[in-house]
């Protein structure tokens, strides 16, 4: 069993992070997988009813984290994970506060990418005991060789509309987000095609100029993958991909807040430019997350992890991360100086809104799925509920 559950639970003596702000001396009631009610002060006897009551010790209660960019963990990669591997990945990330996840691919062959969709769609069709796989994020293969980062250059090519049409026909609703280089041949039409299928178009691993990103946004681009990393940088005479992402409000920007990919001042710059509603925290975690230092692979490329930092063995390029979402939230609060309520929005509410699931999850509101985290006052993760079911960590 992955956890325990009761029909109804009330957490008391907590600080609740809600869309309206922080509720001090708060309480929240979870009933049959949903948030039934929440408030501050003493919960009314009618609300308590037959519920179990748990004292939260003055800690924080947050909505569960939603990671839209994660490749794996616990020694497994979404590119080749079978059911056991998918369970291991989702269990590992659930134990660090992630309640919803996009299984993220790497640049690979058409057959390999189809295999990812096949395995993930079958996994999604059955009850998922840990972090809920919400769909697939295809990171590539329609990216720039110049900014390939840890993507395998052998499989980079321009957008292939016929691939997309086959995928959405065979696996409807499974692809939720796709990263591409907007400057590549046919990319603008492909962006429109993605939108027509309800898939979020994202720029990443791209050498696009400022004007090319703006043109892509005009056609429906609305997401930037691991902002600052693997994209044309800012220059005051050619603002580049970074300049367009920072200044165009149509684009929501991911950031890897691990202290290695982006300096704290860079994250603060992003935060000031985009505002609290247009930044999304992601891990970009690879199979080595949760594992000891050593040698691994990412997209068929050898990776060496030293002191928890993963780099391509041959080039030294950063190769994903070993970050967890609770680690990203703590980094934002402790190192960047972001208020916890704002960091929580970047880790939960903003990704839920970008994926169009904010009516179901992403915030603490009555009626929403009980994806709930209890943190200590020092931001140590203490308990995780997914759909009202506590995950044993």
N, C-alpha and C positions, 0 to 999 in steps of 0.2 A: 504494500500500500504506500502511496506517496504522501498521505497526510491524514488528518482527522477532520471531521466536520460535525457540527451540530445544526439543528434547524434554525436556531436563533442565538446570536451573541451580541452583547453590548460591551464595547470598549469605553471605559470611563477614565477621567483624569488624564486627558491627552490634549495636545494642541493640534487641531484639525486644520489642514491646508485646503481651503475651499476656493472656488472661483471668485468669491467676494472678499477673500482675505483669510487671515488666521483667526480661528475661533479658540480663544483661551478657555481653559477649564471645560474642554469639550467632551462630547460623547457621540458615539456612532453605533447604530444598530444594523447588524447584518442578518438577513433572514432569507433562507432558501436561495442563496446565491446572489441576492441583490442587496443593495443598500436600502433599508426600509426608511430610516430617518436619521437625522443628526442634528446636533445643537450644542448649546453651551449651558453651563449650570447643571442642576440636577434633573436627570431624565424623569419625566412623569411616570407614575406607577403604571398607567395604561400603556405606555410605551415599553416599559420593562417586561411586563407580562411574565411569561414562563422562560424568558431568555436567560442563558448563562451570562454572568457579569465578570468582566476581567478588568483589573486596574492596570492602566497603561503606564503608571509610574511617572507621569508628567512628561512622557515622550511625545514624539511627533507622529501623526498619522497622515500618510500621503497616499495618493492614488498610485497603483502599480506602474512601473516603468514600461514604456513601449520602445523597443529598440528596432529601428527600421533599417539598420545596416550592421549585420553581424554574420560572420562566415562560419563560426563554429565555436568549439570549446570542449574541455574535458577530453582532449585527444581525438576529437572527431570533427569532420568538415562537412558542411552541407552539400558539397560537390559529390561526395560519394557515400554519405551516411545512409545506412540501412535503418530499419525501424529501431533497432537497438541503439544505433548511433544517434538517431534523432531524439530518442528518449534521453540519452545521456547529455546531449547539448541543451535540451530544454530544461532538464533537471538542474544542470549546473547554473544556467542563467537565472532560473527561478529562485535558486538559493541565494542569489544576489539581487533580488528585487524585481527582475524582469517578469512581467505577467503576459506581455504580448511581444511577438517577435516576427520579423521578416527574414526568412531563410535566404541568405544572400549568396549569390553565385560569384564566380570569377570568369574571366575571359577564357572560353573553351570552345570545343567543337559544337556544332548543332546537335549532334547525337548526345553529347554529354549534358548539354543544357536541357534537352528534352527529358533525359533521365532524371535530372533534378526535379522537373515539374511532375514527372510520374510518381517518384517516391514521395515527394512532399504532399501531393494531392491525395494520395492514399492515406498518408499519415493524418492529414487534416480531416478525412472523412470519418475517422474513428474518434472516440473520446480521448482527449489529450490530458494526461494527468498533471502536467507541469506547465511551463510557459506555453501559452496558446500560439501556435504557428498561424499567423494571419494571412500568409501568402508568401510569394517569392519576390525578392528584389534582384533583378538581373543587373549586375555591375559589369557592363560590357556585353558582348565583345566589340561593340561599335564605338570604340574609343580611339584616342590618339596614341600613336607609337611614341611620339616625343615625350608624352607624359604618362607612359604606361605604368610607372611605379612598379608594383608587384604583379601586374597583369602579364600573362604569357603572350609575347609578341607574335608567336606562331599562328595565333587565331584571331588577331585583330583584322577587322574588315569594315567596310561601310555598312550602314543599316540595310537589312534584308527584309523588306515588307512581307514577302511570302512566308518567311519563318514565323513572323508574328501572327499572321493570319492562321497558320496551322496550329500554333500554340494556343491561341485564344479559342479556337474551335474545339480542340481536344481537351483543354483544361480551362474552361471558362471561369473567370474570376480569381484565378490563382496568381497570375502576375499582377502585382500591385504597384511596382515602381521599376523604372528602367533607367540606368545611367548610360549616357552616350556623349560623344563629342559633337556639339552642334555645328561645327565647321565642316564635318565630313559630308561627302556627297549624299544627297537625298535626306539629310538629317531633318530639315525643316518640315518636309512632308511627313516624315516618320513621326515627328513630334505630334503633329495633328492626328495621325493615326492612333498613337498611344492614347491621346485624350479621348478619341471617339470610343475606345474600348474601356475607359475608366481607369487607365493606368497613369500614374504620375510620371511625367517626363522630367529627368534630372540631368544636369550637366556635371561632368566629372571626367578626370583623366583627359583633359581638353586643353588645346592651344588656342581656343577661340579668343578673338579680339573683343573689346568692349562692344563694338557695333554688332558683331555676330551674336553675342549673348542677348543683346536687346532685341535683335531680329527674331531670335529663337523664342524669347518671352512673348513677343507679339503673336507667335504661332502657338503658344501654350506651354512653354517651358516654365516650371514653377518650383523647382527644387535644385539645390546645389549639394553635391556629395563631398564629404570631408573638406569643407571650405579651407582654402589656403594650400592644401596638400594636393599635389598632382594636377595643377592647373596654372595657366598663364598668370604670372603675378601682376601686381599693381605697378604701374609707372605713371608719373604725373603727366606725361604727354600721350600715353596710350594706356588707359586704366586697366585694360586686359579683362580676363574673366573675373578676377577678384574685384576689380573696380565696379563691374556691372552687378555682381552679386551683392556687394555692399550697398549699392545705391538704388536698386530696383526692388520696390516693395512687392512685386508679384512673385519674387523668388524667396522661398524659405531655405535657410542655410543650416546644414548639418555642421557639427564640429566635434572633433575627437578631443575630449578634455582629459588627457592623461598626463600632461606635463612634458610629453616628448614630441607630439605631433605639432602642437601650437603653443607658443609662449603665452603666459597668462595675459600679457598686455595685448597680444593679438586677439585673444578671446574677448577681452574687454572692448577692443575696437569693434569687433563684430557685434557685440551686444549693444554698443552705443549706436551703431549704424542701423541695425535691424530692429531694435526694440525687443521687448520680452516675448512678443507673440510670433516672431519670425526666426527664432533659433531653435534647433533641435539637437539634443545631445544624443550621440551614438557611440558605440564601442568600437566598431570595425574589428571586433575580436576574431581571432583565428583559432585553429584547433589547439594551439599551445596555451590558450587561456585556462588557468587553473592547473597547469602542469608544471613540472620542474624545468629548469634551464636545460637546454640540449638542442638536438637537431630535429627539425620538422620539415614539412612540405606545405606549400601554399600554391594551389593551382599548378601543381607539377614542378614548381620551382623550389630548390632547397632553401631552407630558412634556418638561421641559428638564433636561438634565444639566449641572451645573457642578461642577468639581473632583471629578468622579466620583460626585456625589450627585444622584440622580434625584428630581425633584419634579413634581407636576402643574403645568402652566404656569399654569392659571387660579387654583387655590386655594393652591398651595404645599405641599399635603400630600405627604409622602413617597410615592413611587411605586415600590414594590419596591426593589431595591438593585442595585448592581454588584459585589456581594461574590462571592468564590469560596470553596469549602470550605477550601482551604489557608489563605486569609486569615482565615476564621473560627477555625480551629484556632490560628493564631498569635495572634490577638487574645485568645483565651481564656487562652493561656499567658502572653503578654507583658503584657497590660493588666489582665486579671482575676486573674491569679495562680493559675490552675488547673494542677495537675500534668499533664504531657503525656499520661500514661496515661489520666487521667480525661477530658481533652478528646477523646482518640481514641475513647473509649467513647461519648461524646455524638455523635460524627461518624460512627460506623460500627456498633458493636454495638447501641446503643439503637434506631436506626432499623431495623436488620435484625430485631430482636426485635419491634418494633411491627408490621412488615409480615409477620411470620411466616416470614421467610426465613433465620433465624439458624442453621438447620441446614446451610445452604449457604454463607453468606458472613457478613461482618461482624466476624469475629475471625480471628486467626492460630492455626489449629488444623489438625492433620493431617487430611486428607480433604476439607477445604473448598476451594472454588474459589480459585484463586490470584489474587485481587484484592489486590494488594500495592503498597505505596508505599515508596520509599527517600527519606528526608530527610537533609539534612546535619545536623551537630550544632547548627547555627544555625536549623534548621527551614526551610531552603530545599528545595523539592521538586526532587529530582534525577531520579528514574525512576518510571515507572508501568507496572504489569503488570495487564492485565485478562484473567482466565481464562488466566493464564500467558503472555500475549502482550504484549510490550513495546510501548507506545505511543510513537511518535516525536513529541516535543513541539516 
